[in-house]
Amino acid sequence: MPSPYRTQVALASPKSDNSVAMPSLADRRRFEHLTLPKPLPARFGSEKVFILDLSINGARVAHQHPQLATSSEFLRFEWQGAELAFESEVLRTSADSTKIGSTTVWESGLFFLEAVGGSDRTIRELLADQILRVLDERKANARGIPPIAATYVKTGGREGGYVIWRLAGGQWRSTASEKADQPADGFTVSARESSDQVQMLRETYENSDFEGRKMIRKMAELATSTPEGVATRKFQP
């Protein structure tokens, strides 16, 4: 099924007016990385790489040379017709090589310094789409998950604060918070999220296994990471 996010994003030249500066490494919360179902081809500067996992503020990539550029370069890749680019720096590189098929590769962790054009928003749509695919697959193999399980992430955060929902002993408890950190025993959403959406999410969380609950937290993290929230596709039961 085609995605409603199929848009063309023009790549701006470095440091153009269309670039979005990312907060410094010290100022950003650490976001969980999502392992992609298959490596995504990309380029880091002139080097061909494959993205293994991805988050809002970084990526883990595989490459065929022991070292990537020591200075910042642009990581460029495509997703469903949209082009994304992030000025990135290498945080670390594995000391030992591994194998992907018959190819010897090394792995490096990248941190995003600056998003080009609409890349900052498009990467959220990419991650949301991947999480929904995982939830779809898990729903197809489990019983009791509401058919609208993945439609809740609509409201962004920051304005009005957040609500942390925790499940303990079969009971839900909520706490107002100024931070969007996700708890291990529940989830955090915008304080502006509707009661119907929260109830839907709680039911879905209760009926999900460990990995399903982890995906729900990742989706909530995406939604609260931006004031606009994350526009998700309509869930197909």
C-alpha angles and dihedrals in degrees: 000000000000116000121242088224095072099131135145114241115193113223110233123211116260115287092009124148088260093063120105115212113226120218116259120272090254093052099049128084112238110254123207115252119236116219109228119230089238133006113276115222114237144150127239103197103310093334120104110228139168121228109228099176135003143198137175092271107028152002143221112229137186120221138175099230122072093236134037124205114301092214124064117281136176118265106210128186142145133240123186094331096318121112118218129192132180128180101231143180129211112248098180143345126210115254093216130053124235135194130253102186104311095334123102111223142171124215128227134184116226129199119207114234100174137008120220120224112320095344094112091059096037093055088057090053090048092051092044090052092050092049091049090052090055091048090048091054093046091048090052090056099042138055130230100035110131113249091236094050098131103043100085104088100094108114124073126216142234098066107083095005130249143286122223114210117198128186115211128159091353092302129110120223126185131207128186113235141178090212129072096214113143117235123224092234101047140345143277124230137171115283085234093062111120120253091238092055092047091050090050091051093048092052091048092049092050092053096044129092125232095282093044091053090049090055091050090054090049091052091049089049090054093049094050095044093079134036090235096055121216123296107222129193120253108275112244111214 
